[in-house]
């Protein structure tokens, strides 16, 4: 007789595209039933169906232009509650017992911060009991409950965070995150046709990639995974590939450069001739923070003639909030004025091996100079180098760097490898 | 200074038609804010928006032809959760604080019978706290939670029952039930143009009217109201009238005949030549009960030649379930066969004063005989007389009885008094 083999315990998260309609829900049900019959204990975490959340938001705004945060969460939570119960029904139709759970039923306790709560604790007793009874458990992502019994939502990327937190809470072997792409790539295959899927990346690299504009995983979920040592597997909901593992760096050999991220959603702002006195930068950025504007990179040069220029980047969508602050507060500080450039792009090299390999930055700048690309801003971390360039040169910069750092695949990626749904989803994301 | 005046505590229930779209939700919000500003403490109970429940049911059936009961309740509960949060948002938009509550949050504890749970207990501590903080509280009707934390729904008429149970639980002064009609009438105004709105009816009369086909209130909610002494006020969500009070008979003078109900949704079945032996009726009706068929009236005549005919009525929609039972089980008992008549109508006189006024039945039969209307079946209770007649004579019977028992109004009711929505809703109900 064979030895004892431990049962695999699996958390699988499916995004809104994967459960967008009843047929997709049935596809997910088949996949989960197949895992279950293969001997795994299965917990699935689901987002709301396709555009459901946007539809609920529109409904809210039709009765109140600024819906109160608590009520918005009571409303939005229904989106995941619909998809979780439908998925449980679809599984039962295949002859396997399933039980759906709201965030509350699954024991996802959160802080009392509506619309962007943080998970405080996972009390998974009921969930584990259902698993032990042989059920597939479906949990509504993106939501939890406060100590007072109010429903909360976790904000952007919330369902990924639910999945990783649950995986940590029940000690799952792996947390599979199913999306519309089949893993993490060395670069966006739409821009770099020789991009390669990565078999594995470290938490640190994934965090830098996410922060630099690679949209496969949300930063929060990767942070939780890192903190609790949860192995994430990014996979496609539409194909069968192994995807990309996100795990501890010590388990893998560090590539010098793992991937190249690209982000054209930011604008560059330069405040001109800022008086060079103590505390002036603090005043500028306090005013921006008070207006809720997220600043990414900041560059300040040494002063000449008692003044200096300060440049920073921020999401282009924040510009409408930003301009009044600059006009009314920052210009009152004695600066000469400001310039906004919305046409910039940010290109970032990310790789855990950079730490021990000096000269990567110099090589990067040389490659870009050879392409005739001018650098507007530079910022670095231990495992990342980001440059802001004129948007027109971005694709050229990406491809040259991809080749120069030895990332090119032998195969050329073609858009036709994507299904029509993937293309639609990609187009959607690209907005 | 004036003396102390107790604050009115009010529960108001709004059906699906009243919150069918954002504009209607805002109308309800205005009505509640006006009550609140008038000095009342206000709890509103809402149904799902218009066709939301039917849409969710269709979604469920698209993934599972027989959706499991627990999962169906997890799904259906979202319908009321959407309308409750939208109504709270609409109230906040008018500058009054509001807080929505799911069945669970409102402390509606039920039995563990999915799809048709019964309310076991109302734990309204949180709800009362919110009222005392000056909030309008909106509760999702139709739903509750089991001791294990599973979501349940209460079945047909569930939102009315939620409202009445909450009113009992918090000691409300009145439970207003807003529907698409402006009260309880002496007869259906579409059939009897001289029908009058009743200012008040007793619980007993309302129960008999509901059981006899008058659709304004569900029987369950009236039963709960009677058991806990909750005063119900049936009102229109679209007009300002006072509606009809449903309360204890001792508070009012009993009319001999309060109203005339009409029901054409039943079929009459006659089982022919049933052998006259002990226990045969029990065998017949046990078989029907086991098949889940609701029997209304039963008539058995004295036997001739050792056999008798048994007639009964049941919902016409149950006939597809009924025929196999008759064919396979009842016909095996030695009966000659059976006859089904779907064209019958039931007409019922209801009035608490009948108890102390003999001869009402005789007068009723005389009026019908004068109209040339033949009686198929007769059944009576202390405060009701029902007759089954051929459907063709129903309107004539209703009008003749309405006049004969002195119910006619001076005013003739015209359909044009109804809004287009009310007419649509009435047509809907009439199916």
Interface residues (C-beta under 8 A of the other chain):
Chain A: X22 X25 X26 X29 X56 X59 X60 X62 X63 X64 X65 X67 X68 X70 X71 X72 X74 X75 X77 X78 X81 X82 X84 X85 X86 X87 X88 X89 X90 X92 X93 X98 X99 X100 X102 X104 X105 X126 X148 X149 X150 X151
Chain B: X22 X25 X26 X29 X56 X59 X60 X62 X63 X64 X65 X67 X68 X70 X71 X72 X74 X75 X77 X78 X81 X82 X84 X85 X86 X87 X88 X89 X90 X92 X93 X98 X99 X100 X102 X104 X105 X126 X148 X149 X150 X151
